[in-house]
Amino acid sequence: AVVIAIAFYVPAYTLYMLFIGPVRLKYIALVFIIMDVLMIGSYNAGGHIAHLGGAMYGYAFITLFRKGRDIGDWLNIHAETPAPVLYTAYFADAADLLSRTADVLGLSADAQKYQALFDLVRASFRKAFVSPDGRIEGNTQTAYVLALAFELLDDATRPLAAQRLVGDIELRGWHLSTGFVGTKELMPVLSAIGRTDVAYRLLQNETFPSWGFTIRNGAT
């Protein structure tokens, strides 16, 4: 049974993680749990956490072999965020999500394990990509948005990174430059750092690139 399970899950996870991309990873836990509760009717929380933890580690491993074969922050506007920044940020976020999920399910050992992993990856992110002046490698809106959204910065660099995010938006004539990865978190982050005014300014733009430009030109 073990051999059959390995033979099935390893190729399945490999194909799944090769094509799923970093954006979807944070939703895996909720999808599997909801499917189990609503469709199967039998609930094994510990099994799910172990299952998802394996997927997370598999994803991190596979990214080592995807250099040059990923789309990164797709459709960014001349602001390519380095792939290691994206992957490390989402690795940390996945660990944090698993920790919080395990905590809700009463799995304290798993919660502590993945919290420790989150702390480790967050520390590595800071060491590798964050400068004391708040600059994050790549110096893109997406880099700052993910670091702020996933709480990867310390108290000293967080406000500095927030200033750099707003500064880049202003430098671009109050336009976003985020692609698929960064755009989702952009507005919530601007609100969280107390710059709802900037969020509304982006929302009301009608020149490229903006949501208003898309609507004005009849796109969905």
QUIJODA-V349880 format. One record per run of one state. SS is the DSSP state (helix for helix, strand for strand, loop for the rest). FROM is the first residue (numbers start at 0). LEN is the number of residues. If there is no record, write none. Layout:
ss->SS from->FROM len->LEN
ss->SS from->FROM len->LEN
//
This chain:
ss->loop from->0 len->1
ss->helix from->1 len->19
ss->loop from->20 len->2
ss->helix from->22 len->18
ss->loop from->40 len->4
ss->helix from->44 len->21
ss->loop from->65 len->17
ss->helix from->82 len->22
ss->loop from->104 len->3
ss->helix from->107 len->22
ss->strand from->129 len->1
ss->loop from->130 len->5
ss->strand from->135 len->1
ss->loop from->136 len->4
ss->helix from->140 len->9
ss->loop from->149 len->5
ss->helix from->154 len->17
ss->loop from->171 len->8
ss->helix from->179 len->13
ss->loop from->192 len->3
ss->helix from->195 len->9
ss->loop from->204 len->6
ss->helix from->210 len->6
ss->loop from->216 len->4
//
